Every structure is written in structure tokens, then in C-alpha cells.
Amino acid sequence: MDDWNWKESASKQWDDMAPVWKQRSEKMWETGSRKDIIPFISKQLESGKSVLDLGCGNGYGSYLLHQAGFHVQAMDLSAEMIQLAKQQFHALPIHFSQGDAAAPPFGNQSFDAIMAINTLEWTENPLQVILECHRMLKDSGLLIIGLLGPTAGPRTNSYPRLYGKASICHTIMPWELQRLCQENGFTYDTGFGVYKAAVNQAETENLPLQLKQAISFMWLFSMRKEGEPSNG
């Protein structure tokens, strides 16, 4: 693995995935696992605020943010994803750019909110991305993160690590992400779980937070920038 480059490998895999992802994306956002995300953000953030869609894929979530009344910029590691986004949404005032979430080209305190849905688990260094989000957010800015839970099928992409092989999927769990954010300048505001069909959601209501997260397909976090990073 000495000559393995995460960024090059991740870029290639997401570039190759782009056509298939475009076919699935609209359904995910409209009726699937991501359908409640934009309404959730709209309840916490005033229309007209600036939002960065970090890890935007083919841009369908960015489009929905725009439809909800936000000023949107969007970025993804995959050049092919960004090309698809520009082709589909070229008539809208959304700025799409290719870039690494660990080294975004935006200035300090540039955004009122950042949305990162299924992005942190696909980064080489989640802490670095969190620190960059802290830097880019205005004071009391909103950080919305959707993180795949332990029951999510895409988590199997990290399995090769058990054989000492490289993987573009990080193993960070929801409770780890929450602690990492809280130790680095964010407070946990609220959140909710997305579960597989076999889970009776009513029966999860009285469970402790970590147990709810442990059976989730995805956990959606709402964090506020309230302090400074711990610097380790």
C-alpha cells in the first residue's frame, strides 16, 4: 500500500460510478433515504442563507437546496460528477466545482451552513474535513452531516482493510463523528436516524442515542459552530 494514493483512487472510483449514481440520486433525494434532509435544513436555516454542498455528487441535493431558497455552492472530488451536475443544472445560479473536502478553496467564514451527506465516511482524514468546515462556517454556522450507520450496505467498502488492503471508505461511526465534532468547535444540536424497512421506528424512540445510531442506515447530525478546535 506504500504507493497507494487515496485521492487518485477515490477520484477514479467515483468518476466510474458517476453514470450509475445519476440514475439513483433523484430517487434517493425525492423518496428514498435522503428525502427528509432538505425539509430538516429548512426548519433550522432561513431562506436566502448561503450553503455549501460538500461532496455534492451529481448535484441533485444542491438543486433541492436552491429550490428551498438558499444560495448554493457545491463541490465534489469527482470531475465526472461535477460535469454531470453542470450539464443538468447549468441554467441555475449554483456554482459547481471539483475539489478535495480536506482542502477546499473557500475563504474563512464563507458560509452560513455546510451540508455534507455521505461525505465524511468517504474521506481519507475526517478530522481534517471537520476542521475545514469549522474554518469555512460563519460564527454559529450550521453543519449538517449525514453519516452512514453500521447497517448501511456501502460500509462493506471498508472490509478490505481487514486484509491490510487499501480502501476509499473510512470506518468512522456515528458516535465517533459526534465526539470528534464536539471536541473540535461544534455543539450537537439535533439529529435523526434513517433506518432500513425491517426496523420499527416507533420502537426506537425510547432507546439511548448511541443505540439508535448503532442500528441506523444513516444518522443525520445538526451541529453548530460554537467554539474552537481542540488542536488535538
Sequence and secondary structure as in RCSB ss.txt:
>XXXX:A:sequence
MDDWNWKESASKQWDDMAPVWKQRSEKMWETGSRKDIIPFISKQLESGKSVLDLGCGNGYGSYLLHQAGFHVQAM
DLSAEMIQLAKQQFHALPIHFSQGDAAAPPFGNQSFDAIMAINTLEWTENPLQVILECHRMLKDSGLLIIGLLGP
TAGPRTNSYPRLYGKASICHTIMPWELQRLCQENGFTYDTGFGVYKAAVNQAETENLPLQLKQAISFMWLFSMRK
EGEPSNG
>XXXX:A:secstr
 TT  HHHHHHHHHHHHHHHHHHHHHHHHHTSTTTTHHHHHHHHS TT EEEEET TTSHHHHHHHHTT EEEEE
ES HHHHHHHHHHSTTSS EEEE  TTS    TT EEEEEEES GGGSS HHHHHHHHHHHEEEEEEEEEEEE T
T GGGGGGGGGGGT   SS    HHHHHHHHHTEEEEEEEEEEE  TTS GGGGTTS HHHHHHT SEEEEEEEE
EEEE   
